[in-house]
Amino acid sequence: MTHIPRGTAADAPWAVKITPESAGWTYAGLRVVDLSGGSVEFATGDEEMLVLPLSGSCEVTADGLRLPLAGRTSVFDAVSDFAYLPIRTSARITGHGRFALPAARATRRFPIRYGPAREVPVEVRGAGQASRQVNNFCAPDAFDCDKLVAVEVLTPGGNWSSYPPHKHDTASEREAVLEEIYYFEGGPGYQRVYGTHDTLAEVSGGDVVLVPHGYHGPSMAAPGYDLYYLNVLAGPAPQRSMAFCDDPRHAWIRSSWADQAVDPRLPRRVTDARGGSPGDAP
């Protein structure tokens, strides 16, 4: 199943638990947990992971280190700080809120690290009704690790993102092979996947869409409803990359943005009373 509705990937204590095995692929995974002052303990095993507050704040304890994460009120209110956990690490999260753990099967062990919100690169892509905000907190050129790539995308109500549709399933100079997870908050919206298999799913908070291959996009936010998704990507290449290939039928869309203004609703506010500013958005 490409579309995984809210609750169907739950495995207590996780509200969402997607492993490479359950997804039917090799690298990418995701966990989401809701905490009300309690804790969850886990081992990363052969996966490197992030702890990313979607709402609320927490403390991450691992290998004798304590990393307080100030977090945010919601994904629509601010960029968040985060923690990086390498392979072969035992950890505990204690806090109030909802926390995502993007993951990728890896071989190299990096140090445990804190990622401050103020250092997260924020950019606005597209124009007109294809305007969207991308928080590149674990993009290849923003944060160093072995296999994991993760970014957040905010799509204002009525706009399209992940557009033009694109793919990354063939190794070439212009394209990387990547498995991809979309995890949604907000909505309702719609997600399209096509080419090697076909999905058009209505999505909202807690839903997941898996993209093992094929073209994906657009992600469509219904008018009046902002849409958020967390992208988790990983693949076999020794160097992390987000290289992709547009659907040639729709690649012309990019050139049309030169004559359109960016949606004035973007960039969204990127500071929160819980934390600091990640810097100026382009």
N, C-alpha and C positions, 0 to 999 in steps of 0.2 A: 504494500500500500504506500503510495506517495504521500497522500494526505492523512495525517494522524490527528483526529479531533481531540480536543481537550479531554484529559482523563484517561484516554485509552493507552497511553504510554506510561502510566503511573506504576510505580513499584516502591512501596513504602520503604523508607520515609520520603522518597522522591516523588514529586508531582509529575515530573517528566524524567524518564530514564531511557536514553537512546545510546546504545553501544554500537561499535562497528558490527558486532555479530547480529544484533537485533535489526540493524538497518540493512544487512546483507551486503556490506562492503568492507573496507579494510582499515580506514583511518579515522574518520570524523565521529565525534560523539557529543552528547549534551545531557546534562542533568539540571533540573530546577527543583529547588526546595523552598517551602514556606515555613518560617519559624516565628514563634510567638514568645520569644524570650528563652527558648530552649536551645539545644545544640544538636548537631549532626556530626558524626565521626565517620571517616572513610579513609581509604588508601587509594592513591592514584595508580598504583601498579605500573603497567607499561604505557600509561597515558600521561601527557602533560596537560595541565588544567589551569583555568583561570577561575577566580571567584569574583563575579560581577554583580553588585547590587542592582536589581531592577527597581526595587523600592525598599526603603528602610536602610538600616545600618547594621554592621556586625563586626565581630573580631575574629580573625583567622589565626589559629595557633598551629604551627607546624615546625617540627625539628627544634623545639625550644624557642622559636621566634614567635612574637605576638605582633600581628599586623591589624590595627584598627582601620576599618573602612567607613568613612563618613557617609558614603552612599548618597541617596537623593530621595525626594518625595515620590517621584514616579519617573518612568523613562521619558516622559514628555516635558519634565521640568528642568533637567540638567544633565550634563555629562557626569559620570561617576568615576571615582577612583576604583582600583581593582587590585587583586593579588594574583601572582603567578606561582603555581605549584609544579615542580618538576616531577618526572617519573620517580617511582620508588619513594614516595613520601606519604607519611601518615599525618592526617590533618583533622582539625575540628573547627566548625563554624558555629558561633554563638551570636544570636541577635534577634531582631524583630524585622520582619519583612520578607521579601521574595528575592531569591538569589539564584543566578544562573551560573553553571559551571561548563563553559565550552571546553571541549577536550579533543585531543588528537593522539593517536598511537605514535610513539616517538622512540628514539634510541639514544639520543644524546641527553645528558643530564645537566641542565642549567641551574643556577642558584635560585632560591626562593627570592622573590622581589615584590616590592610595592610599586604600583603604577599610579602616580598622582593625577587627579582630574585635570589640573592646570596644564599638564603636558600632553593631553590627548589632542591630536590634530583634528580640527572640525572643518569640513568643507561643504559648500553647496554645489550640487551637480545639476546639470540640465537647465531648463528655463521654461517659462510659461507653465502649463499644466504637467510638465515633466520635471518640475523643480522638486528636489528632495535634499535633505541634509544627511551627511554621512559622518559618523563619529569613528575615526580610524584608530581606535585604541590599541588594537593588536594587528594592524596591517603590517606587511613585510618591512616597510621602511620606517615604521613607527615604534616597533617593539621587537626585540630579538628573542627568538626561541627556536625550537627544532622544526616542527611540522605545522603547528597550529596557526591559523589565520582567523581573526574574528573582527567584525565591524558591526556598528548599529546604523540603521537607516530610519529616518523619520519622514513620513509622507503625509503632507497636509491633506485634509479632506477634499476629495474631488480630483486629486492629482494621481499620476502614475509614476512609479519608480521601477527599478530593474528593467529599464527601457532605454533604447531598443532591446528586444529579447536577444539573449546571448547564450553562449555555451562555453564550457571548458572541459572537454572530454577527449581531446586529441592532442598528443604531444607534438609541438612544432615550435618554430621560432616566435610565433605570435600567440600561442595558446598553451596553457598549462592544463594538466589533468588534475581535476579537483572534485572531490565529493563535497556536497553542500547541504547544509541544514538551514531552513528558515524557521525561526521561532517567533511567534507573533504576540503582540499586546495591542490593546485598543481595538479599532475596527467597529463594525464589520468592514471587510474588504474582500478582494478576490485575488487568487494567485493562479497563474497560468504556467504549465509545463508541457512541452510538446516536442515532437521530432522523433525520438525513439520510444516514447510512451506519452500518454495524453492525460492531463489533469487540468480541470478548471474547478477550483474549490472556493467556497465561501469560507473565510478565515476570520477569527477574532482571538481575544486573549487566551493564551494557553495552547493554541493550535500549532501544529508543526507540519511543514512540508519538506520532504526529502527529495533531493535532486541528484541521483546517481550519474546521470548523463542526459544529454538532450538540451534543447533550448529552454530557458526559463525567463519569464517575464511576459507581460508586465505584472507588477504588484499594484493593485488598484485600490485606492482608498475611497470608500463611498462618500459622497458629498455630506458634509457635516460631521464626519468621523475621521479623526486622525488615525493613522496606522503606523505601528512600529514593528520592525523585525530585527532580530539578531541573526546575522549570518555567521555560521561556523563552517570553515573550509579547511580541507587538508588533502594532501595527495602524495604521490611517490617521489616527486622530484627532490634532489638534494638541496636545492635552493627554493625558499618559499617565494611564491609568485601568485598574483591574481590575474594573470594574462588571460584574455578571453577573445572570442570571435563573435561579432554581431551576426544575427540572421541577415544575410545579404539582401533580403527583400525589404528590410526595414532600416538598414544602416544609414540611409539618407537622412533620417530623422535628426541625427546629430548636427548636421549642417544647418538645419532650420532654426536651431537655438540662437544663432548669431543675431537674428532679427527679433528676438523675443526678450522681454525683461524677466528677471528672476521673480518668482512669486514673492510678494512683499511680506508674507508670513514667515519667511526664512531670512537669516537663520533664527531658529528658536532660541529662547533664553538658555544660555549654557552655564549659568551659575545657579546655585541653590544655597539656602541658608545653612545647609549641612556642610558645604564644602566651598572650594575656591573656584576660580575661573580657569578653564583649560587654555586660555589664550585667544587671540583674535581669529575669527573664521574668515576664510578668503572671501 
